[in-house]
Amino acid sequence: MRRYVWASVVLAVFIAYPLLFSTPFEQRLGALVLLYAIAASAWNIVGGYAGQVSVGHVVFFGCGAYAAMGAYAHFGLSPLVGIPAGIVASVAIAAIIGVPTLRLSGHYFSMATIAVAELSRLIVTNTDYLGAAVGLSGPTVPRNVFDLSFISALPYYYLFLAILSLTLGITWWMANSRMGFYLRAIRDSERAARSLGAPASRTKLYAFMLSAGLTSVAGALYAMMFGFVDPESGLGILISVKILIMAALGGAGLLFGPLVGAAMLVPLEEISNNLLGGKGAGLTFVVYGAIIVLIARFQPGGIVTLIKRLWARRGKAAEAPVAAGASHAP
């Protein structure tokens, strides 16, 4: 019951955020936090629950972004029409590359996903139909509400909040299903999971495909918010690194871990870029590297795990005097 109360409080805070912080910068910042939380939560399915650290998830992010912008640029349709196409393309790519790469483990799997991501970026950069190095643009002015082209960041904020809630709901359902138990067993020891009858290869592939489909939705939303996508903004390897760090910072394999990581990392990046201008991009790489080192060295479980540990320790400290008084009672 306490868990549901805290979840309701968190949801209420996010719903009220635009009322408390009403400047355009703060609303845009809130929308970006939710957008990247969607992408990080999608990555968390395969990277957190299954323990398969993909550094090439930007491929699926780019699929969604290019499908949304391509629907408008080539067919004059609403970018919303491109979302199902991006999901189908992402799931198909995940199935094709997942069969061989998921046989690898550890850093070998990560290196394979990096290679796929870079190959995809090079292919798109040299494909005129996809805009090549110039990229694709969406509607410059809204034709109708289905274009999702808004002047204010407020509509994007509530749209992203709804999609994030749906993503977390799917993740919660998956984590508490048989698939979730299989994934956690595979993450702890794939050999032991196989010996107990868990279909490791098939389960990892399903998780990879589910994660790919949700990541493509995040990419489509990103493209619709900014109205533009090119190989760097849609397929740059730094996007994969950012998504990975957000999930790891908050707590990989935990439901709200990616959201906590996004709420910490996105404001840090945006504020530093605003304060330092163009020089902030270089600082971003330094911060990412430092976060990776600190997480690996001091808190591999992430911030949410640390909070739970401190909360449990506080509860035990509060119970100790009560127990001591009871033991001395006549």
C-alpha positions in Angstrom: 0.0 0.0 0.0 2.9 2.4 0.8 4.3 1.8 -2.6 1.1 2.9 -4.3 0.9 5.9 -2.1 4.4 7.0 -3.1 3.6 6.4 -6.8 0.5 8.5 -6.5 2.5 11.3 -4.9 5.1 11.2 -7.6 2.4 11.3 -10.3 0.7 14.3 -8.6 4.0 16.1 -8.5 4.6 15.6 -12.2 1.1 16.6 -13.1 1.5 19.8 -11.1 5.0 20.6 -12.3 3.9 23.0 -15.1 1.8 24.9 -12.6 4.7 25.4 -10.2 7.3 26.1 -12.9 5.7 28.1 -15.7 8.5 29.7 -17.6 9.2 28.4 -21.1 12.6 27.1 -20.2 11.3 25.2 -17.2 8.4 23.6 -19.2 10.8 22.6 -22.0 13.2 21.1 -19.4 10.3 19.1 -17.8 9.3 17.8 -21.2 12.9 16.7 -22.0 13.1 14.9 -18.7 10.0 12.9 -19.5 11.1 12.3 -23.1 14.5 10.8 -22.1 12.8 8.9 -19.2 10.7 7.2 -21.9 13.8 6.2 -23.8 15.7 5.1 -20.7 12.8 3.1 -19.4 12.6 1.3 -22.8 16.3 0.6 -22.6 15.9 -0.6 -19.0 13.8 -3.6 -20.2 16.8 -5.2 -22.0 19.7 -3.5 -20.2 18.4 -3.5 -16.6 16.1 -6.5 -16.3 17.9 -8.8 -18.8 21.4 -7.5 -18.1 22.2 -7.1 -21.8 24.0 -3.7 -22.0 23.1 -2.3 -25.4 25.0 0.7 -26.5 23.3 0.7 -29.9 19.7 1.5 -28.9 20.0 4.8 -30.9 19.3 2.6 -34.0 15.7 2.2 -32.7 15.5 5.8 -31.6 16.5 6.9 -35.1 14.0 4.5 -36.7 11.2 6.3 -34.9 12.5 9.7 -35.6 13.1 9.1 -39.3 9.7 7.3 -39.7 7.8 10.3 -38.2 9.7 12.9 -40.3 9.6 10.7 -43.4 5.8 10.4 -43.2 5.5 14.2 -43.6 8.5 14.9 -45.9 7.7 12.2 -48.5 4.0 11.7 -48.2 2.6 14.9 -46.6 1.1 12.9 -43.8 1.0 13.7 -40.1 4.2 12.6 -38.3 1.9 10.5 -36.1 1.4 8.1 -39.0 5.1 7.3 -38.9 5.0 6.0 -35.3 3.5 2.6 -36.2 6.0 2.3 -39.1 8.9 3.1 -36.8 7.7 0.5 -34.3 7.5 -2.2 -37.0 10.9 -1.2 -38.5 12.5 -1.2 -35.0 11.1 -4.5 -34.0 12.1 -6.1 -37.3 15.7 -4.7 -37.0 15.8 -5.9 -33.4 14.8 -9.4 -34.5 17.4 -9.5 -37.3 20.3 -8.2 -35.3 19.2 -9.8 -32.0 19.5 -13.4 -33.1 23.3 -13.2 -33.7 24.3 -10.5 -31.2 22.3 -11.8 -28.2 24.4 -15.0 -28.3 27.3 -12.8 -27.2 27.7 -11.8 -23.6 29.2 -8.9 -21.6 31.3 -6.3 -23.4 31.2 -8.4 -26.6 27.5 -7.8 -26.9 28.0 -4.1 -26.2 30.7 -3.8 -28.9 28.4 -5.5 -31.4 25.6 -3.1 -30.8 28.0 -0.1 -31.1 29.1 -1.5 -34.5 25.5 -1.8 -35.7 24.7 1.7 -34.5 27.7 3.3 -36.4 26.9 1.3 -39.5 23.3 2.5 -39.4 24.5 6.1 -39.1 26.8 5.8 -42.0 24.1 4.2 -44.2 21.6 7.0 -43.4 24.3 9.7 -43.9 24.8 8.4 -47.5 21.1 7.8 -48.4 19.5 10.7 -50.2 15.9 9.4 -49.6 16.5 9.8 -45.8 18.0 13.3 -46.2 21.6 12.2 -46.1 23.7 14.5 -43.9 21.1 17.3 -44.2 18.3 15.3 -42.5 14.5 15.5 -42.7 12.2 18.3 -41.5 8.6 18.2 -40.2 5.9 20.8 -40.6 7.2 24.3 -40.0 3.7 25.4 -38.9 0.9 23.2 -37.5 -1.7 22.2 -40.1 -3.8 20.5 -37.5 -3.5 19.1 -34.0 -2.4 15.7 -35.3 0.9 17.2 -36.5 1.9 17.6 -32.8 3.6 20.9 -33.7 3.1 23.2 -30.8 4.6 26.6 -29.9 4.6 25.9 -26.2 6.3 22.9 -24.5 3.3 22.4 -22.2 1.3 20.1 -24.6 4.5 18.1 -25.2 5.0 17.8 -21.4 1.6 16.2 -20.8 1.8 14.0 -23.9 5.2 12.7 -22.8 3.8 12.2 -19.3 1.0 10.0 -20.7 3.4 8.0 -22.9 5.8 7.6 -19.9 3.0 6.3 -17.7 2.1 3.8 -20.4 5.8 2.7 -20.8 6.1 2.2 -17.0 2.9 0.3 -17.0 4.2 -2.1 -19.7 7.5 -2.4 -17.8 5.7 -3.2 -14.6 3.5 -5.8 -16.3 6.5 -7.4 -17.9 8.6 -7.4 -14.7 5.8 -9.2 -12.8 5.1 -11.7 -15.5 6.8 -15.0 -16.2 9.0 -13.1 -18.7 10.2 -10.8 -16.0 11.2 -13.7 -13.7 13.0 -15.3 -16.6 14.9 -12.1 -17.4 16.0 -11.6 -13.8 17.2 -15.2 -13.6 19.1 -14.8 -16.9 20.7 -11.6 -15.6 21.9 -13.3 -12.5 23.2 -16.4 -14.2 22.2 -17.4 -17.7 23.7 -20.9 -17.3 21.7 -21.6 -14.2 18.6 -20.2 -15.8 19.0 -22.5 -18.7 19.6 -25.5 -16.4 16.2 -24.8 -14.7 14.4 -24.7 -18.1 14.2 -21.0 -18.8 14.2 -20.3 -22.6 17.0 -17.8 -22.4 17.6 -17.0 -26.0 13.9 -16.5 -26.8 13.2 -14.5 -23.7 16.2 -12.1 -24.4 15.0 -11.7 -28.0 11.5 -10.8 -26.9 12.8 -8.3 -24.4 15.1 -6.8 -27.1 12.2 -6.4 -29.5 9.9 -4.9 -26.9 12.6 -2.5 -25.8 13.2 -1.5 -29.5 9.6 -0.8 -30.2 9.3 1.5 -27.1 12.5 3.3 -27.9 11.3 4.0 -31.4 8.3 5.8 -29.9 10.7 8.0 -27.9 12.6 8.8 -31.1 9.4 9.8 -32.9 8.3 12.0 -30.1 11.7 13.7 -30.1 11.5 14.4 -33.8 8.0 15.8 -33.6 9.0 18.1 -30.7 12.0 19.5 -32.5 10.6 19.2 -36.0 13.8 17.9 -37.5 16.1 14.9 -37.5 19.6 14.3 -39.0 22.2 11.5 -38.5 23.7 13.2 -35.5 20.6 14.1 -33.6 18.8 10.8 -34.5 21.6 8.3 -34.7 24.5 9.8 -32.8 26.1 7.3 -30.4 26.0 9.8 -27.6 22.2 9.4 -27.4 22.7 5.7 -26.6 25.3 6.6 -24.0 23.0 9.2 -22.4 20.1 6.7 -22.2 22.3 4.1 -20.7 23.7 6.5 -18.1 20.3 7.7 -17.1 19.1 4.1 -16.4 22.3 3.2 -14.5 22.4 6.4 -12.5 18.8 6.0 -11.3 18.9 2.3 -11.0 19.0 -0.2 -13.8 16.5 -3.0 -13.4 14.2 -0.8 -11.2 10.9 0.6 -12.4 11.5 4.2 -11.5 15.3 4.1 -11.9 15.4 5.6 -15.4 13.0 8.4 -14.4 15.2 9.4 -11.4 18.3 9.3 -13.6 16.7 11.5 -16.3 15.5 13.9 -13.7 19.1 14.3 -12.5 21.0 14.2 -15.8 18.9 16.2 -18.2 18.7 19.4 -16.0 22.4 19.1 -15.4 23.1 19.0 -19.1 20.7 21.7 -20.1 21.7 24.1 -17.4 25.4 23.6 -18.2 24.8 24.2 -21.9 22.8 27.3 -21.2 25.5 28.7 -18.9 28.5 27.8 -21.0 26.9 28.2 -24.5 28.7 26.1 -27.1 31.5 25.1 -24.6 28.9 23.1 -22.6 29.0 20.2 -25.2 32.6 19.3 -24.2 31.7 19.5 -20.6 28.9 17.0 -21.2 31.4 14.3 -22.2 33.4 14.9 -19.1 30.3 14.7 -16.9 29.2 11.5 -18.6 32.6 9.9 -18.1 32.7 11.0 -14.4 29.2 9.6 -13.7 30.1 6.2 -15.2 33.2 6.0 -13.0 31.4 7.0 -9.9 28.5 4.7 -10.4 30.7 1.7 -11.1 32.9 2.4 -8.1 30.6 3.6 -5.4 26.9 2.8 -6.2 26.4 0.1 -8.9 22.8 -0.2 -7.9 22.0 3.5 -8.7 20.4 6.3 -6.7 17.1 4.5 -6.1 18.9 1.6 -4.5 20.8 4.0 -2.3 17.6 5.8 -1.2 16.0 2.4 -0.3 19.1 1.4 1.7 19.2 4.7 3.6 15.4 4.5 4.2 15.7 0.9 5.5 18.6 1.9 7.8 16.6 4.9 9.1 13.7 2.5 9.9 16.0 0.1 11.8 17.5 3.0 13.7 14.0 4.2 14.7 13.0 0.7 15.8 16.1 0.1 17.9 15.2 2.4 20.8 11.6 1.0 20.9 13.0 -2.6 21.1 15.5 -1.6 23.8 12.8 0.0 25.9 10.6 -3.1 25.5 13.4 -5.4 26.6 14.0 -3.3 29.8 10.3 -3.2 30.7 9.3 -5.1 33.9 
